[in-house]
Amino acid sequence: MNPRLNQLQPYPFQKLRELFAGITPSAAFSAINLSIGEPKHATPQFIKDALTNNLHGLSNYPVTQGSEALREAIADWCLMRYGVDLDPATQILPVNGSREALFSFAQAIIDPSKHVKRVLSPNPFYQIYEGAALLAGAKPYFLNTLPENGYRCDFTAIPEDLWEGVQLAYVCSPGNPTGKVMSLDDWREIFALADRHDFIIASDECYSEIYFQTGQPPLGALTAAKQLGRGQERLVIFNSLSKRSNVPGLRSGFVAGDAEAIRQFLLYRTYHGSAMNPAVQAASAAAWRDEDHVLENRRMYREKFAAVMPLLQDVLQFAEPDAAFYLWAKVPGGDVANSDTAFARDLYRDKHVTVLPGSYLARDAKGINPGQGFIRIALVDGLEQCVEAARRIVDFCHPH
């Protein structure tokens, strides 16, 4: 077996199952699970129709590069959303969801001949970044994102002698779990570092279409590059239909950007055997070409945040997120070790509400675990369920 597998840590939800082992939640309450970022809004009917109407495509082997129709739909969406005109033939590649692409990209990009191989990652973070780095033979370098620095990655904290080994930097904007959106100055900084130290930026933007101010979408990497007068060199973005269109089971997304990186990634994927199902490609093209369902999806999330935040503001500490569907909240006594795991465990036991301990999403770096004392609340269920969960959390924190 590959010995690098032994470096992988249990996934956060495995840790959560272990935390809850042997606990019987109160029978007085129905279950409400806000731990996992799995959209529970209904999948639009037109996407399901496009999927079933194209089942005849199952009789053909799909092309790894994806159909021309899908790549053109994605290119048109990128032009509309980011204001950037990408070449569908060389700068766009459909993938089976952003998760598998974020992982496999590192396997294609990391140069094993280098003595030192480092991958930058925010901390807390999406655990795929860490696993991708480790299985590519690289060492993750975690950048703590803390409330006191506005949940920004502080690249100035990286010692100068470590930059030589950096080959890849994962960034996530809007961020998971903080909901923080990178500013133009943030992008200016990381672009300059990538140019100076010759590494590739992998920008995870799967939450980009869930935001709260109409007409003010989060700044994406492609738009930032254009505003700063540069092209897509050393930049690849990852996006997905899962959150935008409520189709996590479709496993459909795309990567776009640096043409040379895309060319090499396509070569890797040709051998990897990761071509998208033809029926899924047709449904995906239909989804990328429709914005009405995205507007409605955004409205439902906006309604939930407006209802839930006032209920929780007196019992949990949190900042309103810039975007995405998470509340990253500090629990009472959050400065005490294991406060987040104890809170999640007891909340599940007493109120049958499931949230994710923040320490499960982070690693110890510079002497701290920046997720300790926080919980991630995913407002993915219906409005009624999210409000009910918030009321139970209030009762849990302030029992009558």
C-alpha positions in Angstrom: 0.0 0.0 0.0 1.0 3.6 -0.6 2.6 4.6 2.8 1.4 8.2 2.3 -2.1 6.9 3.1 -1.0 6.6 6.7 -0.5 10.4 6.8 -4.2 11.1 6.1 -6.4 12.1 9.1 -10.0 10.9 9.6 -12.5 13.0 7.7 -14.4 15.6 9.9 -17.6 13.6 9.7 -16.0 10.4 10.8 -14.7 12.3 13.8 -18.2 13.5 14.4 -19.6 10.0 14.3 -17.0 9.0 16.8 -17.8 12.0 19.0 -21.5 10.9 19.0 -20.9 7.2 19.6 -23.0 5.8 22.4 -25.1 9.0 22.7 -28.9 8.8 22.3 -30.3 12.2 21.5 -33.4 13.5 23.2 -36.5 11.8 22.0 -38.3 15.1 22.5 -36.9 16.5 19.3 -36.7 15.5 15.7 -33.3 15.5 14.1 -31.9 18.6 12.4 -28.5 18.2 10.7 -26.6 21.4 10.0 -23.2 19.9 10.0 -22.5 19.1 6.4 -22.5 21.5 3.5 -25.0 19.5 1.5 -27.7 21.7 -0.1 -31.2 20.5 0.6 -33.1 22.8 -1.7 -35.0 21.1 -4.4 -33.1 20.3 -7.7 -34.7 22.4 -10.5 -37.0 20.3 -12.7 -35.4 21.5 -15.9 -32.0 20.1 -14.8 -33.6 16.7 -14.1 -35.4 16.8 -17.4 -32.2 17.6 -19.3 -30.6 14.6 -17.5 -33.3 12.1 -18.4 -33.8 13.5 -21.9 -30.2 12.7 -22.7 -29.9 9.2 -21.4 -29.2 8.0 -24.9 -25.7 9.4 -24.4 -25.0 6.4 -22.1 -24.3 4.3 -25.2 -21.1 6.3 -25.9 -17.8 6.7 -24.2 -17.5 10.4 -23.1 -14.6 12.5 -24.2 -12.4 13.6 -21.3 -12.3 17.2 -22.5 -16.1 17.3 -22.3 -18.5 18.2 -25.1 -18.1 21.4 -27.0 -21.6 22.4 -26.0 -20.8 22.2 -22.3 -17.4 24.0 -22.6 -19.1 26.8 -24.5 -21.9 27.1 -21.9 -19.3 27.4 -19.2 -17.3 29.9 -21.2 -20.4 32.0 -21.7 -21.2 31.8 -18.0 -17.6 32.9 -17.1 -17.9 35.9 -19.5 -21.2 36.9 -17.9 -20.0 36.3 -14.3 -16.4 37.2 -14.3 -16.2 39.5 -17.4 -13.4 37.3 -18.8 -13.4 35.8 -22.3 -12.0 32.3 -22.0 -11.2 29.9 -24.9 -13.5 26.9 -24.5 -11.0 24.7 -26.3 -7.9 25.4 -24.2 -8.9 27.1 -21.0 -12.0 25.2 -19.7 -12.2 21.6 -18.6 -15.4 20.0 -17.2 -14.8 17.9 -14.1 -16.8 15.5 -11.9 -17.4 18.1 -9.2 -14.8 20.5 -7.7 -13.8 18.0 -5.0 -12.2 15.4 -7.3 -10.6 18.1 -9.4 -9.1 19.9 -6.4 -7.6 16.6 -5.3 -6.4 15.4 -8.7 -5.0 18.8 -9.7 -2.3 18.5 -7.1 -1.3 15.0 -8.4 -0.8 16.5 -11.8 0.9 19.7 -10.7 3.4 18.7 -8.0 6.9 18.0 -9.4 8.2 14.9 -7.5 11.8 15.6 -8.6 12.0 18.6 -6.3 13.6 17.9 -3.0 11.2 20.1 -1.1 7.5 20.2 -2.1 5.1 22.5 -0.2 1.4 23.3 -0.7 -0.1 26.3 0.9 -3.6 26.0 2.5 -5.8 28.2 4.6 -6.5 27.0 8.1 -9.3 26.1 8.8 -9.8 24.5 5.5 -11.5 22.0 3.2 -9.7 18.7 4.1 -9.2 17.7 0.4 -6.4 20.3 0.2 -4.4 18.5 2.8 -5.0 15.0 1.4 -4.2 16.2 -2.1 -0.9 17.6 -0.9 0.1 14.6 1.2 -0.7 12.0 -1.5 1.2 14.0 -4.1 4.2 13.8 -1.8 4.1 17.4 -0.7 3.9 18.9 2.7 1.0 21.2 3.6 1.9 24.6 5.0 -1.1 26.0 6.9 -1.9 29.7 7.1 -4.1 30.5 10.1 -7.2 32.6 9.3 -8.3 34.3 12.6 -10.9 36.8 13.6 -8.3 39.4 14.6 -6.9 39.5 11.0 -10.3 39.4 9.4 -10.0 35.7 8.4 -7.3 36.6 5.9 -4.4 34.4 5.0 -1.2 36.2 6.2 1.3 35.3 3.5 3.8 37.6 5.1 4.1 35.1 8.0 5.8 32.6 5.7 9.6 32.6 6.2 11.5 33.6 3.1 13.5 30.4 3.0 10.3 28.3 2.7 9.0 29.9 -0.5 11.5 28.0 -2.7 9.6 24.7 -2.1 6.1 26.1 -2.7 4.5 24.7 -5.9 0.8 25.1 -5.3 -1.4 27.4 -3.2 -5.0 26.5 -2.4 -7.3 29.5 -1.7 -11.0 29.4 -1.0 -13.1 32.5 -1.7 -15.9 32.6 -0.4 -14.2 30.7 2.4 -15.2 27.5 4.0 -16.0 27.8 6.9 -15.6 31.5 7.4 -17.6 32.9 4.5 -14.7 35.4 3.9 -14.3 36.8 0.4 -10.8 37.8 -0.8 -10.4 41.5 -1.7 -8.6 42.9 -4.7 -5.6 43.7 -2.5 -5.6 40.0 -1.3 -5.4 38.9 -4.9 -2.8 41.4 -5.8 -0.6 40.0 -3.0 -0.9 36.4 -3.9 -0.5 37.0 -7.7 2.7 38.9 -6.9 3.9 36.0 -4.8 3.1 33.4 -7.4 5.0 35.4 -10.0 8.0 35.8 -7.7 8.2 32.2 -6.5 6.7 30.4 -9.5 3.8 28.5 -8.0 0.2 27.9 -9.2 -2.9 29.2 -7.5 -5.8 26.8 -7.2 -8.8 29.0 -6.4 -11.7 27.1 -4.9 -14.9 29.2 -5.7 -17.6 26.6 -5.3 -19.6 29.0 -3.0 -19.3 32.0 -5.3 -23.0 32.1 -6.2 -24.4 32.2 -2.7 -24.3 35.8 -1.5 -26.6 38.3 0.1 -26.3 41.7 -1.7 -28.2 41.7 -5.0 -25.9 42.8 -7.8 -22.8 42.5 -5.7 -21.3 39.1 -6.3 -18.1 38.1 -4.6 -14.9 39.0 -6.4 -13.6 36.0 -8.2 -10.0 35.3 -9.1 -10.5 35.7 -12.9 -12.2 39.1 -12.4 -9.4 40.2 -10.0 -6.7 39.2 -12.5 -8.5 41.2 -15.2 -8.8 44.3 -12.9 -5.1 44.0 -12.1 -4.2 44.0 -15.8 -3.0 40.4 -16.0 -4.1 37.2 -17.7 -4.7 33.8 -16.3 -1.0 32.7 -15.9 -0.4 30.6 -12.8 -4.1 30.7 -12.0 -6.7 27.9 -12.2 -10.2 28.3 -10.7 -12.6 25.6 -9.6 -16.3 25.9 -9.5 -19.3 23.6 -9.2 -23.0 23.2 -9.8 -23.5 21.5 -6.4 -24.2 24.6 -4.3 -25.2 27.0 -7.1 -27.9 24.7 -8.6 -28.6 22.3 -5.7 -27.3 19.2 -7.5 -24.6 17.7 -5.3 -25.3 14.3 -6.6 -24.7 15.3 -10.2 -21.0 15.7 -9.5 -20.4 18.4 -12.0 -18.0 21.3 -12.1 -15.2 22.9 -14.1 -11.7 24.2 -13.9 -10.6 27.2 -15.9 -7.7 29.5 -16.4 -4.0 29.0 -17.3 -4.1 27.2 -20.7 -0.8 25.3 -20.1 -1.9 24.1 -16.7 -5.2 23.0 -18.2 -3.4 21.2 -21.0 -1.3 19.2 -18.6 -4.3 18.5 -16.3 -6.2 17.2 -19.3 -3.4 14.8 -20.1 -3.4 13.6 -16.6 -7.2 13.1 -16.6 -7.1 11.2 -19.9 -5.1 8.5 -18.1 -7.0 9.0 -14.8 -10.3 8.0 -16.5 -12.4 10.9 -15.2 -14.6 11.8 -18.1 -18.1 13.1 -17.3 -21.2 11.1 -18.1 -22.7 12.4 -21.4 -26.2 12.8 -19.8 -24.6 14.8 -16.9 -22.8 17.0 -19.4 -26.1 17.8 -21.1 -27.8 18.6 -17.8 -24.8 20.7 -16.7 -24.9 22.8 -19.9 -28.6 23.5 -19.2 -27.8 24.5 -15.6 -24.9 26.9 -16.5 -27.2 28.6 -19.1 -29.9 29.4 -16.6 -29.7 32.1 -13.9 -33.4 32.3 -12.7 -33.0 29.2 -10.5 -29.8 30.7 -9.0 -31.6 33.9 -8.1 -34.3 31.9 -6.3 -31.7 29.8 -4.5 -29.9 32.9 -3.3 -33.2 34.4 -2.1 -33.8 31.3 0.1 -30.4 31.5 1.7 -30.7 35.2 2.3 -34.1 34.6 4.0 -32.6 32.0 6.3 -29.6 34.1 7.4 -32.0 37.1 8.0 -34.1 34.8 10.3 -31.4 32.9 12.1 -28.7 35.5 12.9 -30.9 37.7 15.1 -31.9 34.6 17.1 -28.3 33.5 17.7 -26.5 36.8 18.2 -27.0 36.8 22.0 -25.7 33.3 22.6 -22.9 32.8 20.0 -20.2 35.2 18.7 -20.1 35.5 14.9 -19.6 37.9 12.1 -22.0 38.1 9.2 -20.4 36.1 6.4 -19.6 37.8 3.1 -21.0 34.8 1.2 -21.6 31.0 1.3 -24.1 29.3 3.6 -22.1 28.8 6.8 -22.1 30.6 10.1 -18.7 30.3 11.7 -19.6 30.9 15.4 -17.6 31.0 18.6 -19.3 29.0 21.4 -19.6 30.2 25.0 -16.3 29.4 26.7 -14.6 29.0 23.3 -11.2 29.8 24.6 -11.2 26.6 26.6 -9.8 23.4 25.1 -12.4 21.0 23.6 -15.2 23.6 24.1 -16.3 23.2 20.5 -16.5 19.4 20.6 -18.3 19.5 24.0 -20.8 22.0 22.7 -21.5 19.9 19.6 -21.8 16.7 21.6 -24.1 18.1 24.2 -26.2 20.0 21.7 -26.8 16.8 19.8 -27.6 14.9 23.0 -30.0 17.5 24.5 -31.5 19.1 21.4 -30.9 16.6 18.5 -29.2 19.4 16.4 -26.0 18.5 14.7 -23.3 21.1 14.0 -19.6 20.6 13.2 -16.8 21.4 15.7 -14.5 23.9 14.2 -11.3 22.1 15.5 -12.2 19.2 13.1 -11.7 21.6 10.2 -8.3 22.9 11.2 -4.8 21.7 12.2 -2.4 22.9 14.9 -0.2 25.6 13.4 2.0 28.1 15.2 0.9 26.7 18.5 -2.9 27.0 18.0 -5.8 25.2 16.3 -7.6 28.2 14.8 -10.9 26.2 14.7 -10.9 25.5 18.4 -13.8 27.0 20.2 -15.8 27.5 17.0 -18.6 25.6 15.4 -19.7 25.5 11.7 -23.5 25.8 11.2 -24.5 25.0 7.6 -27.9 26.7 6.9 -28.7 24.1 4.2 -32.1 22.8 5.5 -35.4 24.6 5.0 -36.2 27.9 6.6 -38.5 26.3 9.2 -35.9 23.7 10.2 -33.1 26.3 10.4 -35.1 28.6 12.6 -36.1 25.7 14.8 -32.5 24.7 15.1 -31.5 28.2 16.1 -34.2 28.3 18.8 -33.0 25.0 20.2 -29.4 26.4 20.3 -30.7 29.4 22.2 -32.5 27.2 24.7 -29.4 25.0 25.0 -27.2 28.0 25.8 -29.8 29.7 28.1 -32.0 26.9 29.6 -35.2 28.0 31.2 
